[in-house]
Amino acid sequence: MSSEIAIIGMSGRFPESPNVEKFWDNLINSRDLIKEVPKDRWDWKNCFGDPKKNENKTDSKWGGFLDDVKSFDADFFRISPREADKMDPQQRIIMEEVWKTIEDAGYKPSFLSGTKTGVFIGASNNDYIELLQKEGVHQDAYVSSGSHLCMISNRVSYFLNLNGPSLVVDTACSASLVAVHQAVCAIQNKECTMAIAGGVNLCLIPRKYFSLSHAGMLSPDGRCKTFDKKANGFVKAEGAGIILLKPLKKAIEDGDHIYGIIRGTALNHNGFGGFEHSLTASNSEAQAQLLISAYEDANLSPDTITFIEAHGTATALGDPFEIAGLKKAFKTLYNKWNLPEPKTPHCAIGSVKSNIGHTEPAAGITGLIKILLAMKHKKIPANLHINELNPRIRLDKTPFYIVKELEEWKQLIDEKGIPIPRRAGVSSFGFGGANAHVVIEEYENKQEHIDNNKQYIIVLSAKNEEILKIYAKNMVDFLEKNKDNILLSNIAYTLQIGRESMSKRLAFVAHSINDLIIKLNHYCNGKYNSELYDDEIVNLWLSGEEVNWDLLYTDSNPKRIPLPTYPFEKKKYWYDSSIKKTIIQPQIKLKTLKTKNSP
Amino acid sequence: MNIIEILKQGICNINVVIEKEHIQENEGLLASGILDSYGFVEFLGFIESEFGITVEDDEFTAANFRDLTAMKKYIEAKLGNKK
């Protein structure tokens, strides 16, 4: 790889996991997050049946679903309710997740305004427009901008005033990992200085279930039994994930918090060499070549890779093909590096699909975020539903083993006794034959300084008091869990320079993290009085002025750290209401006007 | 030994609704829907036990398993090597 790329921010939402912390909690507790199709999507009973015998029937009533796809903070993004109603919720979710990702990196989103930041999003399903058409919703101008897939990234670039490339990638199930590859290349080619990359998927209509279950690709029992003998297909799932990228050198210079380093990436296509010459069939040979390219790009010894997040779609043939490709690639790489055959397996294989199902175009970013979380917590989550390994998967004399229980992710030690950073790869294969692989390495963030001062100014703001209270409460929850591992100076600094100042403001001086928790709790319980914390700078900021916070840190060097991000207001925007608003309301208004003006 | 007949019988043991005469020798078993992914793995197990061979990862290719004709050729070669 010509230059290494750092991942400095991440955010995402997955089934029953409104944020990445909850996602990790679900993974380490081996939760299966698949459930019956919720009523607010469609009534599964209306289309349940044998797909081979009946049109428009599916034998799957299962999926991994986000808790809430109808809510959006339209006001926050300066979007009118009429427009929000017509917007693909995938656009809305990505806008919120991008904002959260930038804040997670400790930057104000406005800091990126006018920069050559690129936006690369993987998406391929467009269920919302089908719903609008089916329901006969008025096709106004908002439907075009609201439904075109390219708008998922273009709207982000527009709202944040970003001037780098802005595009949506559709290679089906590999889309978000292809987007990450393109983002990495765009930074390396100097097309952009930073990049936002990720993917999104929602399941709002049953139509796609019909053809997938007709082809036998969906598990009728709703369990994604990747690598198991009884694997009988995947389960469709929703999800969205975003990461923020910049050159590693620059990230270190800027003192950013780094989640991991992208060491290598590769893309390829199966050609027509797939099994049975079918467009949708797996091709272990092409997959092997893909992995060889990715690890050659990374220039890393293959025996230092200790975790592979597999595509693992849980089909009885697809899984063994993937493992065969993996084996072949590593055999070649071992030979190239003149390494002896591994005596004991040391590389774990996992697939998050066994927990949440297949987030399709968002699958690659889902796996990548799982790796970043695993690196952060130094643990590898278990694969679920493995009772008996698929008999076609043979792992003897290979570096690989399948993770069946949550395990510590141990660091390897080199011959000089120096620890080797944890390294992992993630695979994503599109059903049209477009494949992607990304190699990630952990990064140890050094906490060099200690708190020099006895007190720090804490600021927090939101669009209104209700949201500010939620924000303060989230901050308390976060601090309670993490107070032993973070510095008050970093918290203060990140909130001062890494969050937009909004109209409803809270500020005070805190002497310790415990003091900060007490004061935030006071605010949440209505006991906060700014007069109690009389301080010139606090008062200045509370009065609505901007403060040059850097002047406070001339003798110290605090860092941006991941802290809770803005809690968006949850207001429902959906096409039902748009029908009433666009067609019925204006008529009522006209009538009223007429009556009032009539003599 | 009529390899094609044995293979057809193996398929009928797995897919109990298909008739032997409806299985064509030059048709893909997955593409035609005669076997699904799960059934194909079972069929591989049948081939291995019936002919006493092991299908290695790198032999499980389109060239060897495209259709019954390709499989017959592959099995004959494996059996020939065994002798």
Interface residues (C-beta under 8 A of the other chain):
Chain A: G216 A231 N232 G233 G273 G274 F275 E276 H277 S278 A281 S284 E285 T315 A316 L317 G318 P320 F321 A324 K327 K328 N390 P391 R392 R394
Chain B: G28 L29 L30 A31 D36 S37 Y38 F40 V41 L44 G45 D57 D58 F60 T61 A62 F65 R66
